[in-house]
Amino acid sequence: MSPRPWPGTAQILPELLSWASTRRWFPLKSGPAPQASTTRVVVDAELAPGVHDLVLALPRPSQGEAATGATADAAAGTDGATGVEDVLLHVPLVAEDADALPGLTGPKEDAQAAGFVLADGTSAIVDAPHPPAFWQAWAAAAIAAGSTLSEQAATAIIQRAERLHVTTGEQSNTSVILPAPTAGPGRDPAAVPPEDLATGDLIVKLFRVLAPGRNPDVEVSVALARSGWDRVRTPVAWSVLELPGTGQDGQAATADGAVATTFVPQATDGFELFCSLAGSDDGEGGSRRLLATGLARDLGATTAQMHSYLATSLGVSEPASPAELRRGLAQRAHWALAEVPSLQERLPGLADHVAQVLDAVAALDRLEMATRVHGDYHLGQTLHEDQDPGRWYVLDFEGEPLRPLADRRRPDQPLRDVAGMLRSFDYAAAVGQARDPRWLEAVREAFTAGYRQVRPAGTAAARHRA
């Protein structure tokens, strides 16, 4: 299947906006329907004939148009102080034959998930993750730009694009799995390109909403891989888009458009694993309890390794003062207690306990050096390798999606990640319906013990569990 001639971006824009607004990844569902007259085409790059990488600037809804301002701010990855008043939507497209859509989706998927047919019936405009032509052109462009850690793996993207699989579960991005070739009866290994054979399964994440500046998921993963840490999915190629007029004072800026990484196929989601262990706990000294604490200890050690490598690869900076940290934590605590008054009813003395912890923070002499952190660290951001009991992988370094990009890239206290993981164990205990309350205490203690074993300095605050 070869792409058709491009019909012209201006001509398809009204139909494109109508289709895009129905997609799960469209960020402005609470606002008015997008209009071509108020949409600006920021990027229209032809990667190959009929293959275009598009970035559209959509006006940010006013407070009266949207239920909250958080949706647009989160989508733009910024706040009004940056001067960026538009939401930048990444919608790469491929022009195909009008009857192409049904062949690009799964048997239980609506063909409209892959794109739309122009009203004149001449062509289908296909969402770029679905047709092989886009990924072949994308990988070739990454190789030409030098945006690769493994040119061999980037070349494998070109060779295996015909057997891609678009995942369907994501809310804000789109991921595509590019499986390695499989052996089978009658398959001649000599007919498979060596780059394809030498590279395992790959997964490509296409970022749907962009913000000027490096995406932490690309920036941090590349830095960790270059430093030699093998507990991240190794980035093999990525794309950087030029965004005219989107930087400070209307200057040009750049943003990461997509990233291809190695895939971990034989692994278990960390949250699902600990929910299962909580539900099947057999008490102190039991085999399931020992398995849970052993895995938690290994995860704590992996977390400490991550922080050490982040400090080495991306540097450290002077921390905020304990008083400043206390003020920030107090604001979050007061907001949470006001939003959910039942917390104090269910946990008598909670406000007093929070005040004691805040006072303990303020009494510290100083905080440890600030580094880049994961920023949204919980069990669901980890994978446990099935074939290696002690091996954990850490995923998705984008940070909290509702925070502005500048905040997500700002150095912070590593123990913020520790606190996030300790909260996650609490959720796993609740969802998994742990019968013994000591299960939660045991896995938390094991996690912090594993962390302190690798990073003993500056971890005393980990004992103030979130």
Secondary structure by P-SEA (a helix, b strand, c coil): cccccccccccaaaaaaaaaaaccccccccccccccccccccccccccccccbbbbbbccccccccccaaaaaaaacccccccccbbbbbbbbbbccccccccccccccccccccccccccccccccccccaaaaaaaaaaaaaacccccaaaaaaaaacccbbbbbcccccbbbbbbccccccccccccccccccccccbbbbbbbccccccccaaaaaaaaaaaaccccccccccbbbbbbccccccccbbbbbcbbbbbbbcccccaaaaaaaaaaaccccccaaaaaaaaaaaaaaaaaaaaaaaaaaaccccccccaaaaaaaaaaaaaaaaaacccccccccaaaaaaaaaaaaaaaccccccccccccccccccbbbccccccbbbbccccccccccccccccccccaaaaaaaaaaaaaaaaaacccccaaaaaaaaaaaaaaaaacccccccccccc
